[in-house]
Amino acid sequence: PSQPVVAGFGDPREFQDVFFRENPARRLALLAGLKGPQLNQFAPLAPSMLEKEGHPLVSAAIIKTFGNRWPEKNFKALSGNLGSKSLCLRLAALEVLVQKVPAELGKSLPKLLVSADPRIRGLAVRGLAAIDMAEALLHLNLV
């Protein structure tokens, strides 16, 4: 019999402990089952969960699940994923950084702007526009 995906997790540490005992598919289901109050309550653990997670799809899901609630002091944890081999992980991190703190793109921005993937380039231009609209427009005219 299938257990409820998230019901019963009131304590964030309990959720995190159970989360890492599960396989990647179950971890994705646990993330998908989180609701508003739990998202708010568990968000402070997101950076440590991301650091500990070894599966790129689950890492991307952690970022997507908690991105709007990502702890401000831990945006650098997202920046480290901009160079990931996993496209879904790079896109998830880039999307949150562009929306929340485009200045965190920093030294990664030039490489992102010339990425082979058009989704990466598009998000990078949005991030550049948030920092310097004139430069973003100039960049659009060059490509």
C-alpha positions as a printed Julia matrix, in Angstrom:
143×3 Matrix{Float64}:
  0.0    0.0     0.0
  1.16   3.47   -0.92
  1.86   5.89    1.91
  0.74   9.52    1.76
  3.41  11.48   -0.02
  3.9   14.33    2.45
  1.1   14.23    5.01
  2.33  14.09    8.57
  5.57  16.01    8.14
  5.36  18.88   10.56
  9.03  19.05   11.41
 11.4   20.16    8.62
 14.26  17.98    9.9
 11.99  14.93    9.91
 11.05  15.67    6.3
 14.7   16.03    5.32
 15.65  12.76    7.06
 12.88  10.84    5.3
 13.63  12.59    2.02
 17.21  11.32    1.84
 16.25   7.76    2.77
 14.12   7.55   -0.39
 15.08   6.84   -4.0
 15.14   9.69   -6.55
 11.63   8.99   -7.88
 10.18   9.06   -4.38
 12.15  12.23   -3.54
 10.57  13.9    -6.59
  7.13  12.78   -5.38
  7.82  14.14   -1.9
  8.75  17.53   -3.36
  5.69  17.56   -5.61
  3.45  16.83   -2.63
  4.52  19.85   -0.59
  1.85  22.53   -0.11
  2.1   26.25    0.74
  2.6   26.1     4.51
  5.08  23.23    4.21
  6.95  25.03    1.44
  7.36  28.03    3.71
  8.36  25.89    6.67
 10.82  23.67    4.78
 12.4   26.38    2.56
 15.24  27.15    5.02
 16.48  23.58    4.48
 16.53  23.87    0.67
 20.18  24.96    0.35
 21.44  22.08    2.5
 19.16  19.66    0.63
 20.55  20.92   -2.67
 24.12  20.54   -1.45
 23.5   16.98   -0.27
 21.46  15.86   -3.3
 23.35  13.78   -5.84
 20.75  13.38   -8.59
 20.54  16.33  -11.04
 16.8   15.96  -11.69
 16.06  15.99   -7.97
 18.44  18.93   -7.5
 16.55  20.85  -10.2
 13.26  19.94   -8.52
 14.54  21.25   -5.17
 15.39  24.56   -6.84
 12.06  24.76   -8.66
 10.08  23.78   -5.56
 11.7   26.3    -3.24
 12.93  28.92   -5.73
 10.39  31.59   -4.79
 11.17  31.02   -1.12
 14.93  30.47   -1.43
 16.75  31.9     1.6
 18.38  35.16    0.54
 21.65  34.42    2.27
 22.05  31.23    0.2
 21.74  32.41   -3.4
 25.4   31.52   -3.95
 24.38  27.87   -3.57
 22.39  28.32   -6.78
 25.23  30.09   -8.61
 27.39  27.01   -8.22
 24.97  25.07  -10.42
 25.26  27.4   -13.42
 28.14  25.3   -14.73
 26.48  21.94  -14.15
 26.6   19.32  -16.91
 22.85  18.88  -16.35
 20.82  21.27  -18.5
 17.75  20.98  -16.27
 19.82  21.9   -13.22
 21.49  24.86  -14.99
 18.1   26.12  -16.19
 16.48  25.8   -12.75
 19.3   27.7   -11.03
 19.47  30.34  -13.74
 15.73  30.98  -13.69
 15.66  31.62   -9.94
 18.76  33.82  -10.04
 17.4   35.89  -12.93
 14.12  36.41  -11.08
 15.52  37.02   -7.62
 19.11  38.3    -7.78
 20.43  38.8   -11.31
 23.58  40.4    -9.9
 24.55  36.92   -8.61
 25.07  35.85  -12.24
 28.31  37.81  -12.12
 31.23  36.14  -13.84
 28.99  33.39  -15.28
 26.98  35.8   -17.41
 29.37  36.12  -20.41
 29.5   32.34  -20.84
 25.72  32.02  -20.39
 25.09  34.68  -23.04
 26.88  32.56  -25.67
 25.55  29.18  -24.56
 24.66  26.67  -27.27
 21.23  26.27  -25.67
 18.76  29.0   -26.65
 16.9   28.69  -23.32
 20.09  29.44  -21.41
 20.87  32.38  -23.71
 17.33  33.76  -23.35
 17.42  33.62  -19.56
 20.92  35.12  -19.56
 19.7   38.08  -21.64
 16.82  38.56  -19.17
 19.35  38.58  -16.35
 21.54  41.05  -18.2
 18.49  43.27  -18.86
 17.8   43.39  -15.12
 21.37  44.56  -14.55
 21.93  46.75  -17.61
 19.13  47.19  -20.15
 21.29  49.06  -22.67
 23.88  46.29  -22.66
 21.16  43.66  -23.07
 19.72  45.5   -26.06
 23.19  45.81  -27.54
 23.75  42.1   -27.02
 20.45  41.29  -28.75
 21.53  43.32  -31.76
 24.82  41.39  -31.94
 23.31  37.9   -31.98
